[in-house]
Amino acid sequence: MRKIRYIINPISGTQRKQHIAELAEKLTDRSLYELEIVYTEYAGHASVLAAEAVGRGVDVVVAVGGDGTVNEVGRALVHTPTALGIVPCGSGNGLARHLYLPLQPQGAIEIINKGVVHELDYGTINNRPFFCTCGVGFDAFVSEKFAASGRRGLLTYMENTLRSGLLYKPQTYSIEDENGTETCKAFLIACANASQYGNDAFIAPYASMKDGLLDVVVMEPFNAIEAPQVALQLFNGTLPENSHVKTFKASRLRIHRESEGVAHFDGDPFWTGETIEVGVERGALRVVVNPDKPDKTRSETKLPLMQLIPVFFNEWKTLPEAFLNRTGQDLRKLNRNIVNLMRNNKGGE
């Protein structure tokens, strides 16, 4: 009899958790698993509960919550025989989406019952484990704003993105990997172990969790007129085709910037110094995966946000040519209009 522990974060994500505990009790295959359900009580508790499960020889620990809960549980399971299961309940669900796990609790539990486990890579940034992405620049800046907002959901993320975009100034970075050092000015530098941030925002659509490499994405500064195209390519999986985007693969890299500042791992911001060390640990995390993942391309993925893209474009198309000379105040007004359109769209949350 294998042992399985569900760790439920009752306050993370956007869904109620009580019915998930009931589903776990009802649907877990008791011919395979001896079931235990526990709840987190404070930040970081999921890591403590997961480490305790490892010490007791539990075979599978299931993270029930958002990307932060998955990260907390996963970091306690690396380099152990205990496998990570996921019942996604967050606003982004980046790792679950990359692995084609069902976003509905019942479907996710059914995948866990199948018990197919693969050994996958995970990344580190200044010794902090991450499973999807880490980075510096605009995405870290937005992660900090998002964490401070006290609200969750795609709409909150997009509001912070639009409102913060006009305030953010690209920085100069030095990037050193196995092939040498390059200095560049960048809007953001993302190091991707998996393909997306979450919400099917594919920062690195070709990233693999089995190749022992990170997909490094360097986005150079772009002007306001080009922003809709960047947004569209991010969500349809064609961002590497953008002329402002450079990508390469590396197992280790060092990023040096002009001053200390914020960085992020799996969307969680943290303050760090001028030099940032990023690496990958190959095959060091056992994960329950979907053995029947759909045979589809990333560009076929549908998302409610995609309904907003035509509206976004139409807003920009109505601007006169004199827009090129408009002030920051006008840009802020445009962003407010886009946010209002998103609020009025039922599928935008």
Buried (B, 14 or more C-beta within 10 A) or exposed (E): EEBBBBBBBBEBBBBEBEEBBEBBEEBBBEEBBEBBBBBBEEEEBBBBBBBBBBEEEBBBBBBBBBBBBBBBBBBBBBEBEBBBBBBBBBBBBBBBBBBEBBBEBEEBBBBBBBBEBBEBBBBBBBEBBBBBBBBBBBBBBBBBBBBEEEEBBBBBBBBBBBBBBEEBEBBEBBBBBEEEEEEBEBBBBBBBBBBBBBBBBBBBBBBBBEBEBBBBBBBBBBEBEEBBBBBBBBBBBBBBEBEBBBBBBBBBBBBBBEEEBBBBBBBBBBEBEEEBEBBBBBEBBBBBBBEEEEEEEBEEBEBBBBBBBEBBBEBBEEBEEEBEEBEEEBBBEBBEBBBEBBEEBEEBB
